[in-house]
């Protein structure tokens, strides 16, 4: 089995309306339950907005601490799920289901051995 990171990328800006968010929450919960029942779920969590980030950057033998996201952009990492599956095809299938549930792009990437 190989662990894969399913990264959820969300656009900057306001969150969806409450009715839309309720549907997304319901659909994401259903996929997470299915992952647990299938024995592939390792961990998942959403993240606060990128504006809440703190960046630590090595500089001249010290570490510079700055507020805000590492990179400016129109999308940021909004959450992630880790699955433990037999192969890339299985990871892509779970990624497809997460994309449909969240209505957002999902990046699927294996962990290094």
N, C-alpha and C positions, 0 to 999 in steps of 0.2 A: 504494500500500500504506500502511496505517496501523498504527502500533505500539499494542498494547494491553497493559495490566498485568493479569495474572491473579493476584489476591491470595488467598492461602490463609489462612483464619481457623481457628485451633484453640483448643479450650477450655483453660483453665488446668487444671493437675493432672498426674497421672502419664501417661507415654506408654503406649501399648497394650502388651499382652503381646508377648514376642518373636515368637511364631508369627504374630500379627496384623501386627506391624510388618514382618516379612519379606514378607508378602503385599503390604502397602502399598508397600514399597520396590520390589518386583518390578513392580507395576502402574505406579507412577510412572516407573520407568526405561523401561518399554515405551512410555508416552505420550511421554516425552522423545525416545526414539529415533524414534518416528513423526513428531514435530515436526521433528526434524533432517532426516529423509528427505524430508519435504514442503517443506523450505526455509523454514519459518516461525519456527523457534526462534531467538531472539536471546540470551537469558540466563535462567537459573533458579538458585535457591539457597534452601535452608532457612535459618532464623534460629535463634539460641539463644533460650532462654526470655526472656520480657519482663522478668523480674527482672534480666537481665544488661544492660539498657539504661541509658544515661546521657542525661539530658535537659538541654539548654542553653536557657535562657529569658532573653531580653533583659529587663533591669529597670533603670530609672533610669540609662541610659547604660552599663551594664555587662552582664555575662552571668552569671546564676546557674546553677550546675551542681548537679544533684541526681541521686541514684541512682534506679533503677526506671523503670517504664514511664511514658510521657507521660500516659496516662489509665488509671485503675483500671477493670477490667472482668473479665468472666468468660471473654472470648475475646480473643485478640490476634493480630496478624499473625505467622504462623508461617513464611512463606516466600512466594515469588512466582516467576512466570515472565513473561517478556516475549516476545510473539509479534508478527510482522510479517505481517499478513493483509490481504486485499482489503477486508473490510467487517466490520461488527458481527456479522452472522450467522456468519461464519467464526470470529471470536473467541469467540462464544458456544458454538460446537461444540467448540472446543478447551477452553474452560472447563468444559463438560459432561464431557468426558473426564477432565480433571484432578479434578473433583469426585468422579467415580466411582472414580478411582484412589486419591485421598487419603482418601475417605469424609468429607470436610470441606466446608464452604461455601466457594465461590469468588466473589469480586467481580471483575467484568470492567469495566475502565475504559480509555477511550482516552487517550493522551497528548495534551497540548495541542500545536498546531502551532508 
